[in-house]
Amino acid sequence: MSEENATLAVVVARLDDLRADMQSMRAEVRKSSENAVSRGEWGQRNQHVDTRLNSLGREVGDLRKDIDSRRAPWWSVWAIVISAGGFCWAVFGPIITK
């Protein structure tokens, strides 16, 4: 085997190794890019989440206003207690005073 053939064989072997390395790098890049999200898609997701959080905040505020509006004033609670006491006295008063 001449020196020229040996050199050519070494070059061919190194090129084969280089091709194999390039193929493995391409496969690795493809695999890693499958999980990547584009910047536009990421921004769209963030905007959607922000919109949902804002609407949730408004919804919580509306619920608090609704609860506050449904809450009975203090005097109505006392009016019910006094009227219940009066009813009980009207029913059980004559029995107790006998």
ZADO-1210 file (C-alpha; in nm, 4 decimals, padded with zeros to 6 digits):
<atoms>
<atom x="00.0000" y="00.0000" z="00.0000" code="MET" pos="1"/>
<atom x="00.1450" y="00.3268" z="-00.1027" code="SER" pos="2"/>
<atom x="00.1579" y="00.6376" z="00.1105" code="GLU" pos="3"/>
<atom x="-00.0930" y="00.8098" z="-00.1172" code="GLU" pos="4"/>
<atom x="-00.3502" y="00.5319" z="-00.0699" code="ASN" pos="5"/>
<atom x="-00.2939" y="00.5319" z="00.3054" code="ALA" pos="6"/>
<atom x="-00.3436" y="00.9081" z="00.3227" code="THR" pos="7"/>
<atom x="-00.6561" y="00.8810" z="00.1121" code="LEU" pos="8"/>
<atom x="-00.7909" y="00.6058" z="00.3397" code="ALA" pos="9"/>
<atom x="-00.7295" y="00.8236" z="00.6462" code="VAL" pos="10"/>
<atom x="-00.9075" y="01.1175" z="00.4836" code="VAL" pos="11"/>
<atom x="-01.2043" y="00.8976" z="00.3893" code="VAL" pos="12"/>
<atom x="-01.2231" y="00.7565" z="00.7437" code="ALA" pos="13"/>
<atom x="-01.2132" y="01.1057" z="00.8934" code="ARG" pos="14"/>
<atom x="-01.4826" y="01.2257" z="00.6533" code="LEU" pos="15"/>
<atom x="-01.7011" y="00.9305" z="00.7535" code="ASP" pos="16"/>
<atom x="-01.6493" y="01.0209" z="01.1194" code="ASP" pos="17"/>
<atom x="-01.7319" y="01.3830" z="01.0415" code="LEU" pos="18"/>
<atom x="-02.0517" y="01.2795" z="00.8595" code="ARG" pos="19"/>
<atom x="-02.1577" y="01.0633" z="01.1530" code="ALA" pos="20"/>
<atom x="-02.0904" y="01.3499" z="01.3953" code="ASP" pos="21"/>
<atom x="-02.2890" y="01.5923" z="01.1787" code="MET" pos="22"/>
<atom x="-02.5819" y="01.3499" z="01.1578" code="GLN" pos="23"/>
<atom x="-02.5864" y="01.3044" z="01.5347" code="SER" pos="24"/>
<atom x="-02.5703" y="01.6823" z="01.5854" code="MET" pos="25"/>
<atom x="-02.8579" y="01.7343" z="01.3397" code="ARG" pos="26"/>
<atom x="-03.0650" y="01.4720" z="01.5209" code="ALA" pos="27"/>
<atom x="-02.9888" y="01.6388" z="01.8537" code="GLU" pos="28"/>
<atom x="-03.0856" y="01.9829" z="01.7210" code="VAL" pos="29"/>
<atom x="-03.4114" y="01.8448" z="01.5793" code="ARG" pos="30"/>
<atom x="-03.4929" y="01.6755" z="01.9076" code="LYS" pos="31"/>
<atom x="-03.4232" y="01.9901" z="02.1112" code="SER" pos="32"/>
<atom x="-03.6178" y="02.2151" z="01.8715" code="SER" pos="33"/>
<atom x="-03.9286" y="01.9973" z="01.9080" code="GLU" pos="34"/>
<atom x="-03.9658" y="02.1197" z="02.2662" code="ASN" pos="35"/>
<atom x="-03.8920" y="02.4840" z="02.1881" code="ALA" pos="36"/>
<atom x="-04.1751" y="02.7358" z="02.1768" code="VAL" pos="37"/>
<atom x="-04.1559" y="03.0314" z="01.9414" code="SER" pos="38"/>
<atom x="-04.1438" y="03.3794" z="02.0853" code="ARG" pos="39"/>
<atom x="-04.4760" y="03.4779" z="01.9272" code="GLY" pos="40"/>
<atom x="-04.6522" y="03.1748" z="02.0686" code="GLU" pos="41"/>
<atom x="-04.5034" y="03.2438" z="02.4119" code="TRP" pos="42"/>
<atom x="-04.6235" y="03.6023" z="02.3996" code="GLY" pos="43"/>
<atom x="-04.9704" y="03.4901" z="02.2940" code="GLN" pos="44"/>
<atom x="-04.9875" y="03.2475" z="02.5867" code="ARG" pos="45"/>
<atom x="-04.8782" y="03.5177" z="02.8297" code="ASN" pos="46"/>
<atom x="-05.1397" y="03.7574" z="02.6947" code="GLN" pos="47"/>
<atom x="-05.4106" y="03.4905" z="02.7307" code="HIS" pos="48"/>
<atom x="-05.3086" y="03.4215" z="03.0911" code="VAL" pos="49"/>
<atom x="-05.3058" y="03.7943" z="03.1711" code="ASP" pos="50"/>
<atom x="-05.6542" y="03.8327" z="03.0243" code="THR" pos="51"/>
<atom x="-05.7854" y="03.5419" z="03.2311" code="ARG" pos="52"/>
<atom x="-05.6286" y="03.6807" z="03.5500" code="LEU" pos="53"/>
<atom x="-05.7801" y="04.0239" z="03.4883" code="ASN" pos="54"/>
<atom x="-06.1234" y="03.8759" z="03.4303" code="SER" pos="55"/>
<atom x="-06.0832" y="03.6633" z="03.7425" code="LEU" pos="56"/>
<atom x="-06.0012" y="03.9753" z="03.9439" code="GLY" pos="57"/>
<atom x="-06.3127" y="04.1469" z="03.8128" code="ARG" pos="58"/>
<atom x="-06.5182" y="03.8381" z="03.8914" code="GLU" pos="59"/>
<atom x="-06.3901" y="03.8276" z="04.2507" code="VAL" pos="60"/>
<atom x="-06.4677" y="04.1970" z="04.2883" code="GLY" pos="61"/>
<atom x="-06.8197" y="04.1443" z="04.1552" code="ASP" pos="62"/>
<atom x="-06.8738" y="03.8547" z="04.3966" code="LEU" pos="63"/>
<atom x="-06.7579" y="04.0669" z="04.6920" code="ARG" pos="64"/>
<atom x="-06.9969" y="04.3461" z="04.5939" code="LYS" pos="65"/>
<atom x="-07.2778" y="04.0937" z="04.5583" code="ASP" pos="66"/>
<atom x="-07.2074" y="03.9451" z="04.9026" code="ILE" pos="67"/>
<atom x="-07.1919" y="04.2902" z="05.0600" code="ASP" pos="68"/>
<atom x="-07.5214" y="04.3880" z="04.8989" code="SER" pos="69"/>
<atom x="-07.6909" y="04.0711" z="05.0215" code="ARG" pos="70"/>
<atom x="-07.5682" y="04.1087" z="05.3778" code="ARG" pos="71"/>
<atom x="-07.8470" y="04.2142" z="05.6112" code="ALA" pos="72"/>
<atom x="-07.7957" y="04.5318" z="05.8156" code="PRO" pos="73"/>
<atom x="-07.7422" y="04.4927" z="06.1917" code="TRP" pos="74"/>
<atom x="-08.0806" y="04.6333" z="06.2847" code="TRP" pos="75"/>
<atom x="-08.2670" y="04.3729" z="06.0779" code="SER" pos="76"/>
<atom x="-08.0972" y="04.0944" z="06.2729" code="VAL" pos="77"/>
<atom x="-08.1993" y="04.2534" z="06.6034" code="TRP" pos="78"/>
<atom x="-08.5538" y="04.3027" z="06.4747" code="ALA" pos="79"/>
<atom x="-08.5808" y="03.9294" z="06.4047" code="ILE" pos="80"/>
<atom x="-08.4440" y="03.8422" z="06.7513" code="VAL" pos="81"/>
<atom x="-08.6855" y="04.0781" z="06.9268" code="ILE" pos="82"/>
<atom x="-08.9845" y="03.9581" z="06.7246" code="SER" pos="83"/>
<atom x="-08.8911" y="03.5934" z="06.7956" code="ALA" pos="84"/>
<atom x="-08.8696" y="03.6797" z="07.1673" code="GLY" pos="85"/>
<atom x="-09.2094" y="03.8460" z="07.1516" code="GLY" pos="86"/>
<atom x="-09.3610" y="03.5453" z="06.9777" code="PHE" pos="87"/>
<atom x="-09.2127" y="03.3079" z="07.2347" code="CYS" pos="88"/>
<atom x="-09.3476" y="03.5261" z="07.5194" code="TRP" pos="89"/>
<atom x="-09.6911" y="03.5317" z="07.3565" code="ALA" pos="90"/>
<atom x="-09.6956" y="03.1518" z="07.3308" code="VAL" pos="91"/>
<atom x="-09.5140" y="03.0490" z="07.6504" code="PHE" pos="92"/>
<atom x="-09.5786" y="03.3578" z="07.8695" code="GLY" pos="93"/>
<atom x="-09.9240" y="03.2546" z="07.9887" code="PRO" pos="94"/>
<atom x="-09.7936" y="02.9073" z="08.0731" code="ILE" pos="95"/>
<atom x="-09.4991" y="03.0431" z="08.2702" code="ILE" pos="96"/>
<atom x="-09.7005" y="03.3048" z="08.4655" code="THR" pos="97"/>
<atom x="-09.9674" y="03.0576" z="08.5859" code="LYS" pos="98"/>
</atoms>
